[in-house]
Amino acid sequence: MIHPASDKPNVQLICHPYEHYTSVNTRITIDVMQKDVNRDEMIEILETFMKSMGYYFSPNECLGIEEHE
């Protein structure tokens, strides 16, 4: 049995192309269907999204959470 709500993304990340002749005319969309994504998994998804938009990460760089006291 398919539930209509399960067909909808829990989180949707969309990058619309700029309306300028120098930009790549590509829309990038990531749909996160899983409802119980934890914080670390969401950071990995956001990093993948940024890389797909063309942001460069060197091998020793990643998105993360830094604690300050």
N, CA, C and O atoms as CSV, one atom per row, in Angstrom:
chain,resi,resn,atom,element,x,y,z
A,1,MET,N,N,0.842,-1.184,0.000
A,1,MET,CA,C,0.000,0.000,0.000
A,1,MET,C,C,0.888,1.249,0.000
A,1,MET,O,O,1.802,1.357,0.818
A,2,ILE,N,N,0.636,2.156,-0.878
A,2,ILE,CA,C,1.405,3.398,-0.977
A,2,ILE,C,C,0.599,4.518,-0.337
A,2,ILE,O,O,-0.571,4.723,-0.658
A,3,HIS,N,N,1.246,5.240,0.577
A,3,HIS,CA,C,0.612,6.380,1.226
A,3,HIS,C,C,1.021,7.643,0.487
A,3,HIS,O,O,2.204,7.814,0.192
A,4,PRO,N,N,0.086,8.537,0.176
A,4,PRO,CA,C,0.442,9.762,-0.554
A,4,PRO,C,C,1.533,10.582,0.132
A,4,PRO,O,O,2.377,11.172,-0.542
A,5,ALA,N,N,1.526,10.623,1.462
A,5,ALA,CA,C,2.536,11.416,2.168
A,5,ALA,C,C,3.938,10.853,1.973
A,5,ALA,O,O,4.912,11.605,2.010
A,6,SER,N,N,4.057,9.541,1.767
A,6,SER,CA,C,5.378,8.947,1.598
A,6,SER,C,C,5.987,9.290,0.238
A,6,SER,O,O,7.184,9.088,0.031
A,7,ASP,N,N,5.186,9.801,-0.679
A,7,ASP,CA,C,5.678,10.206,-1.987
A,7,ASP,C,C,6.217,11.634,-1.982
A,7,ASP,O,O,6.796,12.082,-2.972
A,8,LYS,N,N,6.033,12.341,-0.886
A,8,LYS,CA,C,6.477,13.730,-0.778
A,8,LYS,C,C,7.785,13.788,-0.005
A,8,LYS,O,O,7.955,13.076,0.985
A,9,PRO,N,N,8.714,14.636,-0.451
A,9,PRO,CA,C,9.983,14.731,0.281
A,9,PRO,C,C,9.795,15.368,1.651
A,9,PRO,O,O,8.954,16.248,1.839
A,10,ASN,N,N,10.592,14.907,2.596
A,10,ASN,CA,C,10.609,15.507,3.925
A,10,ASN,C,C,11.373,16.833,3.875
A,10,ASN,O,O,10.960,17.817,4.489
A,11,VAL,N,N,12.490,16.850,3.139
A,11,VAL,CA,C,13.300,18.050,2.938
A,11,VAL,C,C,13.604,18.140,1.457
A,11,VAL,O,O,13.917,17.135,0.817
A,12,GLN,N,N,13.512,19.345,0.910
A,12,GLN,CA,C,13.817,19.534,-0.505
A,12,GLN,C,C,14.788,20.701,-0.639
A,12,GLN,O,O,14.501,21.813,-0.195
A,13,LEU,N,N,15.941,20.437,-1.255
A,13,LEU,CA,C,16.956,21.456,-1.508
A,13,LEU,C,C,16.950,21.742,-3.007
A,13,LEU,O,O,17.076,20.825,-3.818
A,14,ILE,N,N,16.803,23.013,-3.373
A,14,ILE,CA,C,16.722,23.384,-4.790
A,14,ILE,C,C,17.657,24.558,-5.058
A,14,ILE,O,O,17.650,25.553,-4.333
A,15,CYS,N,N,18.456,24.427,-6.105
A,15,CYS,CA,C,19.299,25.516,-6.580
A,15,CYS,C,C,18.805,25.880,-7.974
A,15,CYS,O,O,18.919,25.084,-8.906
A,16,HIS,N,N,18.265,27.065,-8.112
A,16,HIS,CA,C,17.791,27.542,-9.409
A,16,HIS,C,C,18.933,28.220,-10.157
A,16,HIS,O,O,19.730,28.936,-9.551
A,17,PRO,N,N,19.020,28.002,-11.460
A,17,PRO,CA,C,20.097,28.661,-12.220
A,17,PRO,C,C,19.879,30.168,-12.274
A,17,PRO,O,O,18.752,30.663,-12.264
A,18,TYR,N,N,20.995,30.869,-12.331
A,18,TYR,CA,C,20.899,32.314,-12.513
A,18,TYR,C,C,20.373,32.616,-13.907
A,18,TYR,O,O,20.611,31.864,-14.851
A,19,GLU,N,N,19.674,33.696,-14.020
A,19,GLU,CA,C,19.168,34.098,-15.325
A,19,GLU,C,C,20.182,35.026,-15.996
A,19,GLU,O,O,19.903,36.199,-16.242
A,20,HIS,N,N,21.357,34.480,-16.286
A,20,HIS,CA,C,22.425,35.241,-16.906
A,20,HIS,C,C,23.099,34.338,-17.924
A,20,HIS,O,O,23.178,33.129,-17.707
A,21,TYR,N,N,23.578,34.879,-19.005
A,21,TYR,CA,C,24.129,34.067,-20.085
A,21,TYR,C,C,25.392,33.295,-19.688
A,21,TYR,O,O,25.741,32.316,-20.346
A,22,THR,N,N,26.078,33.718,-18.627
A,22,THR,CA,C,27.319,33.043,-18.254
A,22,THR,C,C,27.101,31.824,-17.356
A,22,THR,O,O,28.028,31.043,-17.141
A,23,SER,N,N,25.885,31.654,-16.830
A,23,SER,CA,C,25.660,30.546,-15.900
A,23,SER,C,C,25.224,29.287,-16.636
A,23,SER,O,O,24.698,29.342,-17.747
A,24,VAL,N,N,25.456,28.161,-15.989
A,24,VAL,CA,C,24.982,26.894,-16.524
A,24,VAL,C,C,23.479,26.839,-16.274
A,24,VAL,O,O,23.024,27.108,-15.162
A,25,ASN,N,N,22.728,26.501,-17.273
A,25,ASN,CA,C,21.278,26.507,-17.153
A,25,ASN,C,C,20.802,25.166,-16.587
A,25,ASN,O,O,20.178,24.366,-17.284
A,26,THR,N,N,21.108,24.942,-15.316
A,26,THR,CA,C,20.781,23.679,-14.676
A,26,THR,C,C,20.157,23.944,-13.315
A,26,THR,O,O,20.665,24.741,-12.528
A,27,ARG,N,N,19.049,23.265,-13.050
A,27,ARG,CA,C,18.461,23.323,-11.716
A,27,ARG,C,C,18.871,22.053,-10.990
A,27,ARG,O,O,18.753,20.953,-11.531
A,28,ILE,N,N,19.349,22.207,-9.777
A,28,ILE,CA,C,19.793,21.068,-8.975
A,28,ILE,C,C,18.791,20.888,-7.847
A,28,ILE,O,O,18.487,21.835,-7.123
A,29,THR,N,N,18.284,19.685,-7.701
A,29,THR,CA,C,17.312,19.382,-6.655
A,29,THR,C,C,17.714,18.111,-5.933
A,29,THR,O,O,18.041,17.105,-6.564
A,30,ILE,N,N,17.691,18.156,-4.628
A,30,ILE,CA,C,17.880,16.969,-3.811
A,30,ILE,C,C,16.648,16.830,-2.939
A,30,ILE,O,O,16.318,17.730,-2.166
A,31,ASP,N,N,15.969,15.701,-3.064
A,31,ASP,CA,C,14.805,15.394,-2.241
A,31,ASP,C,C,15.210,14.371,-1.196
A,31,ASP,O,O,15.699,13.290,-1.524
A,32,VAL,N,N,15.004,14.722,0.063
A,32,VAL,CA,C,15.278,13.797,1.161
A,32,VAL,C,C,13.937,13.199,1.565
A,32,VAL,O,O,13.087,13.881,2.137
A,33,MET,N,N,13.761,11.935,1.266
A,33,MET,CA,C,12.487,11.276,1.518
A,33,MET,C,C,12.395,10.743,2.945
A,33,MET,O,O,11.302,10.634,3.502
A,34,GLN,N,N,13.532,10.415,3.529
A,34,GLN,CA,C,13.570,9.827,4.871
A,34,GLN,C,C,13.126,10.857,5.907
A,34,GLN,O,O,13.588,11.998,5.886
A,35,LYS,N,N,12.250,10.467,6.794
A,35,LYS,CA,C,11.705,11.388,7.799
A,35,LYS,C,C,12.606,11.541,9.022
A,35,LYS,O,O,12.574,12.579,9.683
A,36,ASP,N,N,13.402,10.529,9.332
A,36,ASP,CA,C,14.190,10.566,10.560
A,36,ASP,C,C,15.685,10.729,10.293
A,36,ASP,O,O,16.503,9.988,10.838
A,37,VAL,N,N,16.035,11.695,9.457
A,37,VAL,CA,C,17.439,11.981,9.154
A,37,VAL,C,C,18.047,12.673,10.372
A,37,VAL,O,O,17.512,13.662,10.871
A,38,ASN,N,N,19.174,12.136,10.842
A,38,ASN,CA,C,19.800,12.782,11.993
A,38,ASN,C,C,20.662,13.955,11.531
A,38,ASN,O,O,20.837,14.173,10.332
A,39,ARG,N,N,21.183,14.688,12.469
A,39,ARG,CA,C,21.915,15.922,12.168
A,39,ARG,C,C,23.162,15.655,11.337
A,39,ARG,O,O,23.437,16.399,10.395
A,40,ASP,N,N,23.923,14.615,11.659
A,40,ASP,CA,C,25.140,14.314,10.906
A,40,ASP,C,C,24.816,13.907,9.470
A,40,ASP,O,O,25.531,14.283,8.541
A,41,GLU,N,N,23.740,13.140,9.287
A,41,GLU,CA,C,23.322,12.750,7.936
A,41,GLU,C,C,22.889,13.970,7.134
A,41,GLU,O,O,23.162,14.057,5.936
A,42,MET,N,N,22.211,14.918,7.794
A,42,MET,CA,C,21.766,16.129,7.101
A,42,MET,C,C,22.951,16.983,6.681
A,42,MET,O,O,22.915,17.593,5.612
A,43,ILE,N,N,23.987,17.042,7.485
A,43,ILE,CA,C,25.198,17.788,7.116
A,43,ILE,C,C,25.844,17.152,5.888
A,43,ILE,O,O,26.307,17.865,4.998
A,44,GLU,N,N,25.882,15.828,5.830
A,44,GLU,CA,C,26.424,15.139,4.648
A,44,GLU,C,C,25.595,15.456,3.408
A,44,GLU,O,O,26.147,15.655,2.326
A,45,ILE,N,N,24.279,15.505,3.559
A,45,ILE,CA,C,23.392,15.842,2.439
A,45,ILE,C,C,23.660,17.273,1.981
A,45,ILE,O,O,23.738,17.532,0.780
A,46,LEU,N,N,23.801,18.195,2.919
A,46,LEU,CA,C,24.076,19.591,2.566
A,46,LEU,C,C,25.435,19.736,1.873
A,46,LEU,O,O,25.573,20.523,0.936
A,47,GLU,N,N,26.426,18.984,2.328
A,47,GLU,CA,C,27.739,19.032,1.684
A,47,GLU,C,C,27.654,18.509,0.247
A,47,GLU,O,O,28.238,19.096,-0.664
A,48,THR,N,N,26.938,17.424,0.051
A,48,THR,CA,C,26.748,16.875,-1.299
A,48,THR,C,C,26.037,17.880,-2.189
A,48,THR,O,O,26.389,18.036,-3.359
A,49,PHE,N,N,25.036,18.562,-1.641
A,49,PHE,CA,C,24.297,19.580,-2.392
A,49,PHE,C,C,25.219,20.718,-2.807
A,49,PHE,O,O,25.170,21.172,-3.950
A,50,MET,N,N,26.061,21.180,-1.886
A,50,MET,CA,C,26.993,22.256,-2.216
A,50,MET,C,C,27.979,21.824,-3.293
A,50,MET,O,O,28.286,22.598,-4.200
A,51,LYS,N,N,28.477,20.594,-3.200
A,51,LYS,CA,C,29.402,20.094,-4.217
A,51,LYS,C,C,28.719,20.021,-5.578
A,51,LYS,O,O,29.339,20.325,-6.597
A,52,SER,N,N,27.458,19.626,-5.607
A,52,SER,CA,C,26.746,19.536,-6.883
A,52,SER,C,C,26.518,20.914,-7.498
A,52,SER,O,O,26.340,21.034,-8.710
A,53,MET,N,N,26.522,21.964,-6.655
A,53,MET,CA,C,26.388,23.335,-7.162
A,53,MET,C,C,27.720,23.903,-7.619
A,53,MET,O,O,27.768,25.005,-8.166
A,54,GLY,N,N,28.814,23.158,-7.400
A,54,GLY,CA,C,30.109,23.609,-7.873
A,54,GLY,C,C,31.046,24.110,-6.795
A,54,GLY,O,O,32.157,24.543,-7.101
A,55,TYR,N,N,30.627,24.063,-5.539
A,55,TYR,CA,C,31.532,24.454,-4.463
A,55,TYR,C,C,32.590,23.375,-4.303
A,55,TYR,O,O,32.287,22.183,-4.336
A,56,TYR,N,N,33.829,23.804,-4.130
A,56,TYR,CA,C,34.943,22.876,-4.030
A,56,TYR,C,C,35.282,22.626,-2.564
A,56,TYR,O,O,35.347,23.559,-1.764
A,57,PHE,N,N,35.495,21.372,-2.227
A,57,PHE,CA,C,35.978,20.986,-0.907
A,57,PHE,C,C,37.276,20.216,-1.126
A,57,PHE,O,O,37.305,19.245,-1.882
A,58,SER,N,N,38.346,20.647,-0.467
A,58,SER,CA,C,39.589,19.882,-0.557
A,58,SER,C,C,39.414,18.590,0.242
A,58,SER,O,O,38.484,18.485,1.041
A,59,PRO,N,N,40.293,17.606,0.039
A,59,PRO,CA,C,40.143,16.323,0.722
A,59,PRO,C,C,40.088,16.422,2.250
A,59,PRO,O,O,39.512,15.554,2.906
A,60,ASN,N,N,40.683,17.471,2.819
A,60,ASN,CA,C,40.676,17.596,4.277
A,60,ASN,C,C,39.606,18.565,4.790
A,60,ASN,O,O,39.642,18.957,5.956
A,61,GLU,N,N,38.656,18.955,3.936
A,61,GLU,CA,C,37.576,19.851,4.331
A,61,GLU,C,C,36.236,19.126,4.314
A,61,GLU,O,O,36.002,18.227,3.506
A,62,CYS,N,N,35.361,19.545,5.232
A,62,CYS,CA,C,33.993,19.035,5.248
A,62,CYS,C,C,33.135,19.991,6.063
A,62,CYS,O,O,33.650,20.778,6.857
A,63,LEU,N,N,31.846,19.919,5.866
A,63,LEU,CA,C,30.926,20.682,6.708
A,63,LEU,C,C,30.821,19.973,8.048
A,63,LEU,O,O,30.958,18.752,8.123
A,64,GLY,N,N,30.580,20.726,9.089
A,64,GLY,CA,C,30.448,20.106,10.398
A,64,GLY,C,C,29.924,21.088,11.425
A,64,GLY,O,O,29.613,22.240,11.124
A,65,ILE,N,N,29.839,20.595,12.637
A,65,ILE,CA,C,29.362,21.396,13.749
A,65,ILE,C,C,30.532,21.571,14.709
A,65,ILE,O,O,31.205,20.609,15.077
A,66,GLU,N,N,30.753,22.796,15.098
A,66,GLU,CA,C,31.848,23.102,16.019
A,66,GLU,C,C,31.251,23.624,17.311
A,66,GLU,O,O,30.411,24.524,17.303
A,67,GLU,N,N,31.683,23.061,18.400
A,67,GLU,CA,C,31.160,23.465,19.706
A,67,GLU,C,C,32.028,24.545,20.310
A,67,GLU,O,O,33.254,24.432,20.318
A,68,HIS,N,N,31.402,25.591,20.815
A,68,HIS,CA,C,32.097,26.691,21.503
A,68,HIS,C,C,31.584,26.794,22.919
A,68,HIS,O,O,30.396,26.602,23.179
A,69,GLU,N,N,32.470,27.091,23.815
A,69,GLU,CA,C,32.063,27.258,25.228
A,69,GLU,C,C,32.160,28.694,25.631
A,69,GLU,O,O,31.862,29.035,26.776
